[in-house]
Amino acid sequence: MSNLTEPLSPGRPSGPSRGAVALVVVTLGLLAALVWGLNPSRPHFTPAPLEPPTSECPKLKREFIPTNATYLGNPSLDALPREKRNRALYRLNMEACTCGCSLSIAGCRLANPACETSKTLANKIIAAVQAETEKKK
């Protein structure tokens, strides 16, 4: 039995034996083969082509979402009393524009001031609210 305080004999190499190293290498190789064999095959993905979409590509329609605009520059709502201005703004924010943008009339007026459809619809709503005001007088 060797003592830990005794120096190693000059003929004996220090460290693990060749057999122990070979056993570790073979074990790791077998484990690698097992993992590789159990690994499920994965599909081969290729990236999409970097070409622009064709004209047949369908455009997805947005869902209408009301806005909460509190000011509309054109047409002006300044001629209406506060209560009727709020009623007109409510309708302008809640009703969809028919130009195809899927925005509210107020949202379309703010996003695209050149849209004649939203301008016509806004003028009709303002006229209707003004008519309500005149009927009550």
SEGUKE-315182 format. One record per residue: x, y, z of N, C-alpha, C in turn; residue in three letters; residue number from 1; chain. Coordinates in steps of 0.2 Angstrom, whole numbers, plus 5000, padded with zeros to 4 digits. Layout:
<rs>
+------+------+------+------+------+------+------+------+------+--------+-----+--------+
!  n_X !  n_Y !  n_Z ! ca_X ! ca_Y ! ca_Z !  c_X !  c_Y !  c_Z ! residu ! num ! chaine !
+------+------+------+------+------+------+------+------+------+--------+-----+--------+
!    X !    Y !    Z !    X !    Y !    Z !    X !    Y !    Z !    Ala ! NUM !      A !
...
+------+------+------+------+------+------+------+------+------+--------+-----+--------+
</rs>
This chain:
<rs>
+------+------+------+------+------+------+------+------+------+--------+-----+--------+
!  n_X !  n_Y !  n_Z ! ca_X ! ca_Y ! ca_Z !  c_X !  c_Y !  c_Z ! residu ! num ! chaine !
+------+------+------+------+------+------+------+------+------+--------+-----+--------+
! 5004 ! 4994 ! 5000 ! 5000 ! 5000 ! 5000 ! 5004 ! 5006 ! 5000 !    Met !   1 !      A !
! 5003 ! 5011 ! 4996 ! 5007 ! 5017 ! 4995 ! 5004 ! 5022 ! 5000 !    Ser !   2 !      A !
! 5009 ! 5026 ! 5002 ! 5007 ! 5032 ! 5006 ! 5007 ! 5038 ! 5002 !    Asn !   3 !      A !
! 5002 ! 5043 ! 5004 ! 5002 ! 5049 ! 5000 ! 5008 ! 5053 ! 5001 !    Leu !   4 !      A !
! 5011 ! 5053 ! 5006 ! 5017 ! 5057 ! 5007 ! 5023 ! 5054 ! 5003 !    Thr !   5 !      A !
! 5023 ! 5048 ! 5001 ! 5029 ! 5045 ! 4998 ! 5029 ! 5048 ! 4991 !    Glu !   6 !      A !
! 5035 ! 5049 ! 4988 ! 5036 ! 5051 ! 4981 ! 5034 ! 5045 ! 4977 !    Pro !   7 !      A !
! 5032 ! 5047 ! 4970 ! 5030 ! 5042 ! 4966 ! 5036 ! 5038 ! 4963 !    Leu !   8 !      A !
! 5036 ! 5032 ! 4962 ! 5041 ! 5028 ! 4959 ! 5043 ! 5031 ! 4952 !    Ser !   9 !      A !
! 5050 ! 5031 ! 4951 ! 5052 ! 5034 ! 4944 ! 5049 ! 5030 ! 4938 !    Pro !  10 !      A !
! 5047 ! 5024 ! 4938 ! 5045 ! 5020 ! 4933 ! 5037 ! 5021 ! 4931 !    Gly !  11 !      A !
! 5034 ! 5023 ! 4936 ! 5027 ! 5023 ! 4936 ! 5024 ! 5030 ! 4934 !    Arg !  12 !      A !
! 5020 ! 5031 ! 4928 ! 5018 ! 5038 ! 4926 ! 5013 ! 5040 ! 4931 !    Pro !  13 !      A !
! 5012 ! 5047 ! 4931 ! 5007 ! 5050 ! 4935 ! 5001 ! 5051 ! 4931 !    Ser !  14 !      A !
! 4995 ! 5051 ! 4934 ! 4988 ! 5052 ! 4930 ! 4985 ! 5046 ! 4929 !    Gly !  15 !      A !
! 4979 ! 5046 ! 4925 ! 4975 ! 5040 ! 4923 ! 4979 ! 5036 ! 4919 !    Pro !  16 !      A !
! 4977 ! 5030 ! 4919 ! 4980 ! 5025 ! 4914 ! 4977 ! 5025 ! 4907 !    Ser !  17 !      A !
! 4981 ! 5022 ! 4903 ! 4978 ! 5022 ! 4896 ! 4972 ! 5019 ! 4895 !    Arg !  18 !      A !
! 4971 ! 5014 ! 4899 ! 4964 ! 5010 ! 4898 ! 4959 ! 5014 ! 4901 !    Gly !  19 !      A !
! 4960 ! 5018 ! 4906 ! 4954 ! 5023 ! 4909 ! 4953 ! 5028 ! 4904 !    Ala !  20 !      A !
! 4958 ! 5031 ! 4900 ! 4957 ! 5036 ! 4895 ! 4953 ! 5033 ! 4889 !    Val !  21 !      A !
! 4955 ! 5027 ! 4887 ! 4951 ! 5024 ! 4882 ! 4944 ! 5022 ! 4883 !    Ala !  22 !      A !
! 4943 ! 5020 ! 4889 ! 4936 ! 5019 ! 4892 ! 4932 ! 5025 ! 4891 !    Leu !  23 !      A !
! 4934 ! 5031 ! 4894 ! 4931 ! 5037 ! 4894 ! 4929 ! 5039 ! 4886 !    Val !  24 !      A !
! 4934 ! 5039 ! 4882 ! 4933 ! 5041 ! 4875 ! 4928 ! 5036 ! 4872 !    Val !  25 !      A !
! 4928 ! 5030 ! 4873 ! 4923 ! 5025 ! 4870 ! 4916 ! 5027 ! 4872 !    Val !  26 !      A !
! 4916 ! 5028 ! 4879 ! 4909 ! 5029 ! 4882 ! 4906 ! 5036 ! 4879 !    Thr !  27 !      A !
! 4910 ! 5041 ! 4878 ! 4908 ! 5047 ! 4876 ! 4906 ! 5047 ! 4868 !    Leu !  28 !      A !
! 4910 ! 5043 ! 4865 ! 4908 ! 5041 ! 4858 ! 4901 ! 5038 ! 4857 !    Gly !  29 !      A !
! 4900 ! 5033 ! 4861 ! 4894 ! 5029 ! 4861 ! 4888 ! 5033 ! 4863 !    Leu !  30 !      A !
! 4889 ! 5038 ! 4868 ! 4884 ! 5043 ! 4870 ! 4882 ! 5047 ! 4864 !    Leu !  31 !      A !
! 4887 ! 5050 ! 4861 ! 4886 ! 5054 ! 4855 ! 4882 ! 5051 ! 4850 !    Ala !  32 !      A !
! 4884 ! 5044 ! 4848 ! 4880 ! 5041 ! 4843 ! 4873 ! 5040 ! 4845 !    Ala !  33 !      A !
! 4872 ! 5038 ! 4852 ! 4865 ! 5037 ! 4854 ! 4861 ! 5044 ! 4854 !    Leu !  34 !      A !
! 4864 ! 5049 ! 4856 ! 4860 ! 5056 ! 4855 ! 4859 ! 5057 ! 4848 !    Val !  35 !      A !
! 4864 ! 5056 ! 4843 ! 4863 ! 5058 ! 4836 ! 4857 ! 5053 ! 4833 !    Trp !  36 !      A !
! 4857 ! 5047 ! 4835 ! 4852 ! 5042 ! 4833 ! 4845 ! 5044 ! 4836 !    Gly !  37 !      A !
! 4845 ! 5046 ! 4842 ! 4838 ! 5048 ! 4844 ! 4836 ! 5054 ! 4842 !    Leu !  38 !      A !
! 4840 ! 5059 ! 4840 ! 4838 ! 5065 ! 4838 ! 4833 ! 5065 ! 4832 !    Asn !  39 !      A !
! 4827 ! 5068 ! 4832 ! 4822 ! 5067 ! 4827 ! 4824 ! 5072 ! 4821 !    Pro !  40 !      A !
! 4823 ! 5069 ! 4815 ! 4825 ! 5073 ! 4809 ! 4821 ! 5080 ! 4809 !    Ser !  41 !      A !
! 4824 ! 5085 ! 4807 ! 4821 ! 5091 ! 4807 ! 4820 ! 5093 ! 4800 !    Arg !  42 !      A !
! 4814 ! 5097 ! 4798 ! 4813 ! 5099 ! 4791 ! 4818 ! 5104 ! 4789 !    Pro !  43 !      A !
! 4819 ! 5104 ! 4782 ! 4824 ! 5108 ! 4779 ! 4820 ! 5114 ! 4777 !    His !  44 !      A !
! 4821 ! 5120 ! 4781 ! 4818 ! 5126 ! 4779 ! 4822 ! 5130 ! 4775 !    Phe !  45 !      A !
! 4819 ! 5133 ! 4770 ! 4823 ! 5138 ! 4765 ! 4820 ! 5145 ! 4766 !    Thr !  46 !      A !
! 4824 ! 5150 ! 4766 ! 4821 ! 5157 ! 4767 ! 4817 ! 5159 ! 4761 !    Pro !  47 !      A !
! 4812 ! 5163 ! 4762 ! 4808 ! 5166 ! 4757 ! 4812 ! 5170 ! 4752 !    Ala !  48 !      A !
! 4810 ! 5170 ! 4746 ! 4813 ! 5174 ! 4741 ! 4812 ! 5181 ! 4742 !    Pro !  49 !      A !
! 4817 ! 5185 ! 4740 ! 4817 ! 5192 ! 4742 ! 4815 ! 5196 ! 4736 !    Leu !  50 !      A !
! 4809 ! 5194 ! 4733 ! 4806 ! 5197 ! 4728 ! 4799 ! 5201 ! 4731 !    Glu !  51 !      A !
! 4797 ! 5206 ! 4727 ! 4791 ! 5209 ! 4730 ! 4785 ! 5205 ! 4728 !    Pro !  52 !      A !
! 4780 ! 5206 ! 4732 ! 4774 ! 5202 ! 4731 ! 4771 ! 5203 ! 4725 !    Pro !  53 !      A !
! 4768 ! 5198 ! 4722 ! 4765 ! 5199 ! 4715 ! 4758 ! 5203 ! 4716 !    Thr !  54 !      A !
! 4755 ! 5205 ! 4711 ! 4749 ! 5208 ! 4711 ! 4743 ! 5204 ! 4713 !    Ser !  55 !      A !
! 4744 ! 5197 ! 4713 ! 4739 ! 5193 ! 4715 ! 4739 ! 5192 ! 4723 !    Glu !  56 !      A !
! 4744 ! 5195 ! 4726 ! 4744 ! 5194 ! 4733 ! 4738 ! 5198 ! 4737 !    Cys !  57 !      A !
! 4734 ! 5194 ! 4741 ! 4728 ! 5197 ! 4744 ! 4730 ! 5202 ! 4749 !    Pro !  58 !      A !
! 4727 ! 5208 ! 4749 ! 4728 ! 5213 ! 4754 ! 4723 ! 5211 ! 4760 !    Lys !  59 !      A !
! 4725 ! 5210 ! 4766 ! 4721 ! 5209 ! 4771 ! 4717 ! 5215 ! 4774 !    Leu !  60 !      A !
! 4711 ! 5215 ! 4774 ! 4707 ! 5221 ! 4776 ! 4708 ! 5222 ! 4784 !    Lys !  61 !      A !
! 4709 ! 5228 ! 4786 ! 4709 ! 5230 ! 4793 ! 4702 ! 5230 ! 4796 !    Arg !  62 !      A !
! 4702 ! 5228 ! 4802 ! 4695 ! 5229 ! 4806 ! 4694 ! 5236 ! 4808 !    Glu !  63 !      A !
! 4688 ! 5238 ! 4807 ! 4687 ! 5245 ! 4809 ! 4688 ! 5246 ! 4817 !    Phe !  64 !      A !
! 4691 ! 5251 ! 4819 ! 4692 ! 5253 ! 4826 ! 4691 ! 5260 ! 4826 !    Ile !  65 !      A !
! 4686 ! 5262 ! 4831 ! 4684 ! 5269 ! 4832 ! 4690 ! 5273 ! 4834 !    Pro !  66 !      A !
! 4690 ! 5279 ! 4833 ! 4696 ! 5284 ! 4835 ! 4693 ! 5288 ! 4841 !    Thr !  67 !      A !
! 4697 ! 5292 ! 4844 ! 4695 ! 5297 ! 4849 ! 4698 ! 5304 ! 4848 !    Asn !  68 !      A !
! 4697 ! 5306 ! 4842 ! 4699 ! 5313 ! 4840 ! 4695 ! 5318 ! 4844 !    Ala !  69 !      A !
! 4698 ! 5323 ! 4846 ! 4694 ! 5328 ! 4850 ! 4694 ! 5335 ! 4846 !    Thr !  70 !      A !
! 4698 ! 5335 ! 4840 ! 4698 ! 5341 ! 4836 ! 4698 ! 5339 ! 4829 !    Tyr !  71 !      A !
! 4695 ! 5342 ! 4825 ! 4694 ! 5341 ! 4817 ! 4695 ! 5348 ! 4814 !    Leu !  72 !      A !
! 4701 ! 5348 ! 4810 ! 4702 ! 5355 ! 4807 ! 4698 ! 5357 ! 4802 !    Gly !  73 !      A !
! 4697 ! 5352 ! 4797 ! 4693 ! 5353 ! 4791 ! 4688 ! 5348 ! 4790 !    Asn !  74 !      A !
! 4681 ! 5349 ! 4791 ! 4678 ! 5355 ! 4792 ! 4678 ! 5357 ! 4799 !    Pro !  75 !      A !
! 4677 ! 5363 ! 4800 ! 4677 ! 5366 ! 4807 ! 4671 ! 5364 ! 4811 !    Ser !  76 !      A !
! 4672 ! 5363 ! 4817 ! 4666 ! 5362 ! 4822 ! 4665 ! 5368 ! 4826 !    Leu !  77 !      A !
! 4668 ! 5373 ! 4825 ! 4668 ! 5379 ! 4830 ! 4661 ! 5382 ! 4830 !    Asp !  78 !      A !
! 4657 ! 5382 ! 4824 ! 4650 ! 5385 ! 4824 ! 4645 ! 5382 ! 4828 !    Ala !  79 !      A !
! 4647 ! 5375 ! 4830 ! 4642 ! 5372 ! 4834 ! 4643 ! 5373 ! 4842 !    Leu !  80 !      A !
! 4637 ! 5373 ! 4846 ! 4638 ! 5374 ! 4853 ! 4642 ! 5367 ! 4856 !    Pro !  81 !      A !
! 4644 ! 5368 ! 4862 ! 4649 ! 5363 ! 4865 ! 4645 ! 5356 ! 4865 !    Arg !  82 !      A !
! 4639 ! 5356 ! 4867 ! 4635 ! 5349 ! 4867 ! 4635 ! 5346 ! 4860 !    Glu !  83 !      A !
! 4633 ! 5350 ! 4855 ! 4632 ! 5348 ! 4848 ! 4639 ! 5346 ! 4845 !    Lys !  84 !      A !
! 4644 ! 5350 ! 4847 ! 4651 ! 5348 ! 4844 ! 4653 ! 5341 ! 4847 !    Arg !  85 !      A !
! 4652 ! 5340 ! 4853 ! 4653 ! 5333 ! 4856 ! 4649 ! 5328 ! 4853 !    Asn !  86 !      A !
! 4643 ! 5329 ! 4851 ! 4639 ! 5324 ! 4848 ! 4642 ! 5323 ! 4841 !    Arg !  87 !      A !
! 4644 ! 5328 ! 4837 ! 4646 ! 5327 ! 4830 ! 4653 ! 5324 ! 4831 !    Ala !  88 !      A !
! 4657 ! 5325 ! 4836 ! 4664 ! 5322 ! 4836 ! 4663 ! 5315 ! 4838 !    Leu !  89 !      A !
! 4658 ! 5313 ! 4842 ! 4656 ! 5306 ! 4844 ! 4654 ! 5302 ! 4837 !    Tyr !  90 !      A !
! 4650 ! 5305 ! 4833 ! 4648 ! 5302 ! 4827 ! 4654 ! 5301 ! 4822 !    Arg !  91 !      A !
! 4658 ! 5306 ! 4822 ! 4664 ! 5306 ! 4817 ! 4669 ! 5301 ! 4819 !    Leu !  92 !      A !
! 4669 ! 5300 ! 4826 ! 4674 ! 5295 ! 4828 ! 4671 ! 5288 ! 4828 !    Asn !  93 !      A !
! 4665 ! 5287 ! 4828 ! 4662 ! 5280 ! 4828 ! 4659 ! 5278 ! 4822 !    Met !  94 !      A !
! 4658 ! 5282 ! 4817 ! 4656 ! 5279 ! 4810 ! 4662 ! 5278 ! 4806 !    Glu !  95 !      A !
! 4662 ! 5273 ! 4802 ! 4667 ! 5271 ! 4797 ! 4667 ! 5275 ! 4791 !    Ala !  96 !      A !
! 4673 ! 5277 ! 4788 ! 4673 ! 5280 ! 4782 ! 4672 ! 5275 ! 4776 !    Cys !  97 !      A !
! 4669 ! 5277 ! 4771 ! 4667 ! 5272 ! 4766 ! 4672 ! 5272 ! 4760 !    Thr !  98 !      A !
! 4678 ! 5276 ! 4761 ! 4683 ! 5276 ! 4756 ! 4687 ! 5270 ! 4755 !    Cys !  99 !      A !
! 4687 ! 5265 ! 4760 ! 4690 ! 5259 ! 4760 ! 4696 ! 5259 ! 4765 !    Gly ! 100 !      A !
! 4697 ! 5264 ! 4769 ! 4703 ! 5264 ! 4773 ! 4702 ! 5261 ! 4780 !    Cys ! 101 !      A !
! 4696 ! 5259 ! 4781 ! 4694 ! 5256 ! 4788 ! 4696 ! 5260 ! 4794 !    Ser ! 102 !      A !
! 4696 ! 5266 ! 4793 ! 4696 ! 5271 ! 4798 ! 4690 ! 5274 ! 4800 !    Leu ! 103 !      A !
! 4689 ! 5278 ! 4805 ! 4683 ! 5282 ! 4807 ! 4684 ! 5288 ! 4802 !    Ser ! 104 !      A !
! 4678 ! 5291 ! 4801 ! 4678 ! 5297 ! 4797 ! 4683 ! 5303 ! 4800 !    Ile ! 105 !      A !
! 4683 ! 5303 ! 4807 ! 4688 ! 5308 ! 4810 ! 4695 ! 5306 ! 4808 !    Ala ! 106 !      A !
! 4696 ! 5299 ! 4809 ! 4703 ! 5296 ! 4808 ! 4705 ! 5297 ! 4801 !    Gly ! 107 !      A !
! 4701 ! 5296 ! 4796 ! 4702 ! 5297 ! 4789 ! 4704 ! 5305 ! 4788 !    Cys ! 108 !      A !
! 4700 ! 5309 ! 4791 ! 4701 ! 5316 ! 4790 ! 4708 ! 5318 ! 4792 !    Arg ! 109 !      A !
! 4710 ! 5315 ! 4798 ! 4716 ! 5317 ! 4801 ! 4722 ! 5314 ! 4797 !    Leu ! 110 !      A !
! 4721 ! 5308 ! 4795 ! 4726 ! 5304 ! 4792 ! 4727 ! 5306 ! 4784 !    Ala ! 111 !      A !
! 4721 ! 5308 ! 4781 ! 4721 ! 5309 ! 4774 ! 4717 ! 5315 ! 4773 !    Asn ! 112 !      A !
! 4719 ! 5321 ! 4774 ! 4715 ! 5327 ! 4773 ! 4712 ! 5328 ! 4766 !    Pro ! 113 !      A !
! 4715 ! 5325 ! 4761 ! 4713 ! 5326 ! 4754 ! 4708 ! 5321 ! 4752 !    Ala ! 114 !      A !
! 4705 ! 5316 ! 4756 ! 4700 ! 5312 ! 4755 ! 4693 ! 5315 ! 4754 !    Cys ! 115 !      A !
! 4691 ! 5315 ! 4748 ! 4684 ! 5318 ! 4747 ! 4678 ! 5315 ! 4750 !    Glu ! 116 !      A !
! 4679 ! 5308 ! 4751 ! 4674 ! 5304 ! 4754 ! 4673 ! 5306 ! 4761 !    Thr ! 117 !      A !
! 4678 ! 5306 ! 4765 ! 4677 ! 5308 ! 4772 ! 4675 ! 5315 ! 4773 !    Ser ! 118 !      A !
! 4677 ! 5319 ! 4769 ! 4675 ! 5326 ! 4769 ! 4668 ! 5327 ! 4768 !    Lys ! 119 !      A !
! 4665 ! 5323 ! 4763 ! 4658 ! 5324 ! 4762 ! 4654 ! 5321 ! 4767 !    Thr ! 120 !      A !
! 4656 ! 5315 ! 4770 ! 4653 ! 5312 ! 4776 ! 4653 ! 5316 ! 4782 !    Leu ! 121 !      A !
! 4659 ! 5319 ! 4783 ! 4659 ! 5324 ! 4789 ! 4654 ! 5330 ! 4788 !    Ala ! 122 !      A !
! 4654 ! 5333 ! 4782 ! 4649 ! 5338 ! 4781 ! 4642 ! 5336 ! 4782 !    Asn ! 123 !      A !
! 4640 ! 5330 ! 4780 ! 4634 ! 5328 ! 4781 ! 4632 ! 5327 ! 4788 !    Lys ! 124 !      A !
! 4637 ! 5324 ! 4792 ! 4636 ! 5323 ! 4799 ! 4635 ! 5330 ! 4803 !    Ile ! 125 !      A !
! 4639 ! 5335 ! 4801 ! 4639 ! 5341 ! 4804 ! 4632 ! 5345 ! 4802 !    Ile ! 126 !      A !
! 4630 ! 5344 ! 4796 ! 4624 ! 5347 ! 4794 ! 4618 ! 5344 ! 4798 !    Ala ! 127 !      A !
! 4618 ! 5337 ! 4799 ! 4613 ! 5333 ! 4803 ! 4613 ! 5336 ! 4810 !    Ala ! 128 !      A !
! 4619 ! 5337 ! 4813 ! 4619 ! 5339 ! 4820 ! 4616 ! 5346 ! 4820 !    Val ! 129 !      A !
! 4618 ! 5350 ! 4816 ! 4615 ! 5357 ! 4815 ! 4608 ! 5357 ! 4815 !    Gln ! 130 !      A !
! 4605 ! 5353 ! 4810 ! 4598 ! 5352 ! 4809 ! 4595 ! 5350 ! 4816 !    Ala ! 131 !      A !
! 4598 ! 5346 ! 4820 ! 4595 ! 5344 ! 4826 ! 4595 ! 5350 ! 4831 !    Glu ! 132 !      A !
! 4600 ! 5354 ! 4830 ! 4600 ! 5360 ! 4835 ! 4594 ! 5365 ! 4833 !    Thr ! 133 !      A !
! 4593 ! 5366 ! 4826 ! 4588 ! 5370 ! 4824 ! 4581 ! 5368 ! 4825 !    Glu ! 134 !      A !
! 4580 ! 5361 ! 4825 ! 4573 ! 5358 ! 4826 ! 4571 ! 5360 ! 4833 !    Lys ! 135 !      A !
! 4576 ! 5359 ! 4838 ! 4574 ! 5360 ! 4845 ! 4573 ! 5367 ! 4847 !    Lys ! 136 !      A !
! 4575 ! 5372 ! 4843 ! 4574 ! 5379 ! 4844 ! 4567 ! 5381 ! 4843 !    Lys ! 137 !      A !
+------+------+------+------+------+------+------+------+------+--------+-----+--------+
</rs>
